[in-house]
Amino acid sequence: MRFLKIVSVLLLVVIFDCKNKEDFSKPKSLQSIIETYQDHEGYGRSKYPLGLYTKDYYKSEADFAQNTLDELLKIDKSKLTETDRISADLLAFVLQDQIDYYKFEQYLNPLLSDAGFHNDLTYQVRPLADYFQVKEYLKKLNAVPEFVNQNLANLREGLEKGISQPLVIFKGYESTYNDHIVDHFEDSFYYSPFKNLPSDLSNAQKDSVLTAAKIAIETKVTPEFKRIKTFFETEYFPKTRTTLGVSETPNGNGFYQNRINFYTTSTQYSADDIHQIGLKEVARIKAEMEQIIKDLNFKGSFADFFHFLRTDKQFYAETPEQLLMIARDMAKRADAQLPRFFKTLPRKPYGVAPVPDAIAPKYTGGRYIGTYKESTDPGYYWVNTYDLPSRTLYTLPSLTVHEAVPGHHLQGSLNNELGDSIPQFRKNLYLSAYGEGWGLYSEFLADEMGMYTTPYEQFGKLTYEMWRACRLVVDTGIHAKGWTREQVVDYMSINTALSLHEINTETDRYISWPGQALSYKIGELKIRELRKKVEKELGSKFDIREFHEIILEQGTVTLAILEERVNNYIKNTISDSKK
C-alpha cells in the first residue's frame, strides 16, 4: 500500500513537471510580456535616486530588451485587437531602440549643445509640496557625486573611442556649469525649492531640512559642478573631436541611418531621400514667402526683407514680462478655438513660464515641459526670455501653438490620459515623428484657427515651416554629406527669418543630435498627406474633429500605424455610409 502511494506521488510529480515544461515552452501572452516590461526595474531607485548610468547597467538592459523582444515576436498578431496590435508593434519599436542604444554605445555621449547629463539635474528642481518630496529631493542632492562619477566615466571612455561631440558646439557651454558654482549656498539654483517649504512642516522639521540642504549644497552639489568644470576644460574640450558629422565617428554611417529610422519611425528613408524632400519643401515654402513680401509691397530683396524683420523694433518685446504676457494671450486665444477642432480635450491644464535662467543662454526659443497624469503639477509652455533681440514676435504664434495647444500640451496630456485598455508604457511614450509632426501640423492648423492675425505672423508661420524644411537639408548635410558649420548657418540665414542667435543655437543642436531634427517635417508631411487623403475620399462627409480623433485617440504611434488607422477609418466611413 505504501509502495502504491509512493508511485502515485512520483507520477503526480512527473505529470506536474511535464505540465510546467509544456507551459514554459508556450509563447507568453501579450499582456504578460507587457507586464514584465513595465514591472522591470534595472536598479534600485532608493539606492540610485538620480538613476544608474554604468556600462554594465546598459548591457543588462539591452539583454533584457532582446529577450523580451524574442518573446514578443512569437505572438500571432492576427488574433489581437487593434489596440493590442498597436501595443505589440510599439513595444517592439521601443525594445529595438533599447538594444540599439547599447549597440551604438550612445551612453558614452550624454551631451547635447543645449543639454547634458549635468543639465538634466535642473529638471529635478521643482516646488516641494510635502515632507516626503522634501526628503526625496534631499536624497537626490546627496546622490549628485555618484551621478557625476558614472557620467564622467562614460565620457572618458567615449573620448578614447572617438564617440564624442564636436568641439565647435561648446561655445558658451561654460554657463551650464559656471552658473552653479556659487560662493554662498543660498545662491544655488538647487537651493531654491527650500526657500518656500511646505507650510505643514513643523519648525523643528524646517530647521533640520534647511541644515541638511545647506550641507548638501556646500559638500555635494557645488563641489561637483567645480569638478564638472575641471573635467570639461582640462580633459574633454582639449581631447574631443574637431570633425562635425556623426559619420566621422566609429560606425557613424550605420548609426546615422539607425537614427533616421528611429526619428522617422520608418525604414523607408535614406539620407539622400530626406535631403531631396527637404530641397523640394524649401522651394515650395520660399515661393509662398515671396508672395507675402510682394503683397506687402516691400521694396527690396528677399534678404532685405529678412534684415527688416531681424532689426525692426516692432517685432520684438521690450521686456521679458512683455514677451511672457504676449505668449499667454496667444495661448488663451488658442484655448478658445479648441472645441471647434477637437472632440476630446485634456483635463490637465498648463502654465506659461520663462525658461529657467540656469539653462536659458543655450536653450531653444521655447519648449513644452509635461508631467505625468498623477502629478499635481501642470504642464508648462516655457518661453525663452533670454536675449530678447533674438525672440521674434512674428514667430510667437507658431511657437505657442506648437508647444502649448493644440500642439504638445494637448497631444501629450491626452496621451497621458488614455483609458485603461492602453498599457502604461504607451501613456509615457514619446516618438518625435508623431509628437513633433503633430506640433508642426498644429502650426498649419493654427491658420484655420485664426491665430495668424497679420501678414508678418503669416510670414512667421512660413518661417517656422521653412525652418523645419531646412532641417531636412542641413541635418543630412552635416551627418551624411560633409557640410561645414558655416554652410549650415549660411543656408539657414538665406532661407529663414530666424534671428542669427537662434540659427546658431539651432545649428549646434543639429550637429549634436543626429537625426532628431528630421522628425518634425517628416511627421507633419505624413499627417497632412493623410488629411488630404481623407478629405478627398470622404468629400462632404469629412469631419475635422473626427479626423483629429483618429490621429490622437490611440496616443503616440509610429507613422505606419497612423497611416493604417486612417486608411481603416476611410474604409469604415465609406462602408457605413452605404448601409
TADAZI-V817342 format. One record per helix or strand. SS is the DSSP state (A for helix, B for strand). FROM is the first residue (numbers start at 0). TO is the last residue. Records with the same first field share a line. If there is no record, write none. Layout:
# TADAZI-V817342
SS: FROM-TO, FROM-TO
This chain:
# TADAZI-V817342
A: 1-24, 29-38, 54-71, 76-78, 81-102, 105-107, 118-123, 130-141, 143-160, 166-169, 174-177, 184-186, 188-195, 202-238, 245-247, 251-263, 270-294, 301-310, 312-314, 319-340, 356-359, 387-389, 392-402, 407-415, 423-426, 431-447, 454-479, 484-494, 499-511, 517-540, 543-551, 558-576
B: 110-111, 114-115, 315-315, 349-353, 365-368, 378-382, 391-391
